[in-house]
Amino acid sequence: MHQTNHRFDNRSDKFISKKMSYALRHNPGKYGLKLDEYGYTDLNQFLKAMNRIHHFQPSLTKERIESIMAHADKERFKIKNGQICALYGHSIPGIIKHPAATPPAVLYHGTARRFIPSIKKLGLLPMQRQYVHLSTDVQTAKQVGSRHDDHPVILTIDTQKAVIDEIHFYFGNNQVWLVDELPSKYIHFPK
């Protein structure tokens, strides 16, 4: 394959961004994509579909998408755990949008004892989910934690400090708040 120089093909970031928005917000079916209830789809499938339909030369890559995202005037897409979504503007019914909001001063997270060393080191990560789920009360946190441990550890989250440091929390429902991830400096571990 011979390439005259390192420039991308003549289709601009704006053109690609528009096609990405169309696929992720309005017509995933045209691209053979399925979105989960938060609007996410597998990134590799998305790249294959974009390249199959639009014949990008060279092929559209994750790196190119990240470059488009980095240079955009506002945040339109999110890549997370090998998946991609459009952050807003969906015309597809059933996509759940969680509004960013100010959480209660304290939230709780119930977890298995065996996860504590990892949480101390890495903080709370969403693992197989889109978000870390936090509870508004100790009882709910205990119920969640007891799925993995008969004697779960209840972590107390200092949300005020996290909000000051510009960590975004999302309202899930009256018992649940969501966060993308949470560094351990905002977590109080029981002695």
C-alpha positions as semicolon CSV with decimal commas, in nm:
position;residue;x (nm);y (nm);z (nm)
1;M;0,000;0,000;0,000
2;H;0,153;0,321;-0,107
3;Q;0,078;0,648;0,059
4;T;0,201;0,982;-0,070
5;N;0,242;1,134;0,275
6;H;0,125;1,099;0,633
7;R;-0,182;1,322;0,593
8;F;-0,519;1,161;0,641
9;D;-0,749;1,141;0,343
10;N;-0,912;1,466;0,242
11;R;-1,223;1,411;0,450
12;S;-1,205;1,645;0,744
13;D;-1,244;1,578;1,114
14;K;-1,578;1,755;1,085
15;F;-1,698;1,514;0,814
16;I;-1,591;1,210;1,020
17;S;-1,744;1,355;1,337
18;K;-2,076;1,409;1,154
19;K;-2,077;1,048;1,028
20;M;-1,991;0,921;1,379
21;S;-2,277;1,127;1,527
22;Y;-2,519;0,994;1,268
23;A;-2,421;0,633;1,342
24;L;-2,419;0,669;1,722
25;R;-2,714;0,905;1,772
26;H;-2,963;0,844;1,495
27;N;-2,915;0,538;1,277
28;P;-2,698;0,262;1,427
29;G;-2,905;0,005;1,234
30;K;-2,778;0,137;0,900
31;Y;-2,427;0,049;1,023
32;G;-2,530;-0,287;1,165
33;L;-2,460;-0,162;1,519
34;K;-2,649;-0,230;1,839
35;L;-2,638;0,026;2,119
36;D;-2,683;-0,071;2,484
37;E;-2,924;0,127;2,701
38;Y;-2,657;0,394;2,765
39;G;-2,586;0,438;2,393
40;Y;-2,257;0,244;2,391
41;T;-2,144;0,005;2,119
42;D;-1,829;-0,201;2,069
43;L;-1,550;0,024;1,938
44;N;-1,398;-0,236;1,703
45;Q;-1,738;-0,313;1,548
46;F;-1,797;0,061;1,512
47;L;-1,463;0,111;1,332
48;K;-1,532;-0,182;1,097
49;A;-1,878;-0,045;1,016
50;M;-1,752;0,311;0,956
51;N;-1,478;0,185;0,725
52;R;-1,713;-0,054;0,543
53;I;-1,970;0,217;0,470
54;H;-1,751;0,525;0,415
55;H;-1,437;0,362;0,263
56;F;-1,194;0,578;0,461
57;Q;-0,842;0,582;0,314
58;P;-0,644;0,512;0,524
59;S;-0,890;0,326;0,746
60;L;-1,049;0,511;1,036
61;T;-0,871;0,406;1,358
62;K;-0,920;0,452;1,731
63;E;-0,622;0,693;1,722
64;R;-0,788;0,908;1,456
65;I;-1,112;0,919;1,656
66;E;-0,917;1,014;1,971
67;S;-0,745;1,291;1,774
68;I;-1,084;1,420;1,652
69;M;-1,215;1,409;2,010
70;A;-0,909;1,594;2,143
71;H;-0,941;1,876;1,890
72;A;-1,320;1,915;1,901
73;D;-1,478;2,233;2,036
74;K;-1,692;2,026;2,274
75;E;-1,707;1,673;2,407
76;R;-1,934;1,473;2,175
77;F;-1,812;1,115;2,218
78;K;-1,674;0,896;2,489
79;I;-1,455;0,586;2,460
80;K;-1,456;0,360;2,763
81;N;-1,374;-0,008;2,822
82;G;-1,345;-0,077;2,447
83;Q;-1,680;0,088;2,375
84;I;-1,785;0,419;2,223
85;C;-2,093;0,636;2,261
86;A;-2,224;0,978;2,162
87;L;-2,270;1,180;2,480
88;Y;-2,598;1,349;2,387
89;G;-2,841;1,424;2,108
90;H;-2,978;1,072;2,059
91;S;-3,298;1,043;1,861
92;I;-3,317;0,671;1,939
93;P;-3,578;0,581;2,202
94;G;-3,460;0,400;2,512
95;I;-3,116;0,558;2,554
96;I;-3,074;0,644;2,921
97;K;-2,922;0,983;2,993
98;H;-2,799;1,051;3,344
99;P;-2,794;1,418;3,436
100;A;-2,484;1,540;3,618
101;A;-2,595;1,672;3,956
102;T;-2,467;1,760;4,302
103;P;-2,477;1,448;4,520
104;P;-2,545;1,430;4,894
105;A;-2,239;1,520;5,106
106;V;-2,174;1,154;5,179
107;L;-2,241;0,840;4,974
108;Y;-2,159;0,476;5,045
109;H;-2,021;0,182;4,853
110;G;-2,050;-0,178;4,971
111;T;-1,778;-0,413;4,854
112;A;-1,615;-0,747;4,927
113;R;-1,321;-0,750;5,170
114;R;-1,099;-0,908;4,904
115;F;-1,133;-0,595;4,682
116;I;-1,009;-0,350;4,948
117;P;-0,632;-0,365;4,862
118;S;-0,710;-0,298;4,495
119;I;-0,952;-0,012;4,581
120;K;-0,692;0,146;4,811
121;K;-0,447;0,143;4,522
122;L;-0,668;0,217;4,218
123;G;-0,984;0,371;4,364
124;L;-1,329;0,257;4,256
125;L;-1,347;0,154;3,890
126;P;-1,660;0,056;3,695
127;M;-1,523;-0,289;3,601
128;Q;-1,784;-0,448;3,368
129;R;-2,032;-0,164;3,405
130;Q;-2,047;0,186;3,260
131;Y;-2,036;0,353;3,602
132;V;-1,941;0,298;3,966
133;H;-2,266;0,272;4,165
134;L;-2,281;0,453;4,499
135;S;-2,560;0,427;4,757
136;T;-2,731;0,703;4,952
137;D;-2,759;0,490;5,266
138;V;-2,559;0,223;5,447
139;Q;-2,837;-0,037;5,420
140;T;-2,842;-0,027;5,039
141;A;-2,462;-0,033;5,027
142;K;-2,467;-0,343;5,253
143;Q;-2,715;-0,520;5,025
144;V;-2,500;-0,444;4,719
145;G;-2,179;-0,553;4,894
146;S;-2,334;-0,875;5,023
147;R;-2,367;-1,003;4,665
148;H;-1,992;-1,069;4,677
149;D;-1,921;-1,113;5,049
150;D;-2,126;-1,223;5,353
151;H;-1,956;-0,947;5,557
152;P;-1,910;-0,662;5,308
153;V;-1,702;-0,355;5,382
154;I;-1,891;-0,026;5,368
155;L;-1,682;0,256;5,223
156;T;-1,778;0,616;5,292
157;I;-1,736;0,855;5,000
158;D;-1,646;1,220;5,060
159;T;-1,844;1,359;4,769
160;Q;-1,799;1,724;4,873
161;K;-1,423;1,700;4,831
162;A;-1,464;1,510;4,502
163;V;-1,707;1,772;4,363
164;I;-1,463;2,052;4,454
165;D;-1,202;1,860;4,251
166;E;-1,445;1,852;3,956
167;I;-1,541;1,486;3,968
168;H;-1,886;1,452;3,810
169;F;-2,161;1,256;3,979
170;Y;-2,482;1,150;3,805
171;F;-2,821;1,097;3,960
172;G;-2,930;0,736;3,908
173;N;-3,237;0,719;4,131
174;N;-3,328;0,794;4,493
175;Q;-3,091;0,526;4,624
176;V;-2,819;0,526;4,359
177;W;-2,566;0,782;4,236
178;L;-2,320;0,710;3,959
179;V;-1,963;0,820;3,895
180;D;-1,724;0,730;3,611
181;E;-1,452;0,630;3,857
182;L;-1,337;0,751;4,196
183;P;-0,975;0,786;4,316
184;S;-0,909;0,642;4,662
185;K;-0,833;0,983;4,817
186;Y;-1,210;1,045;4,833
187;I;-1,281;0,712;5,003
188;H;-1,278;0,658;5,379
189;F;-1,193;0,297;5,465
190;P;-1,316;0,158;5,798
191;K;-1,040;0,074;6,044
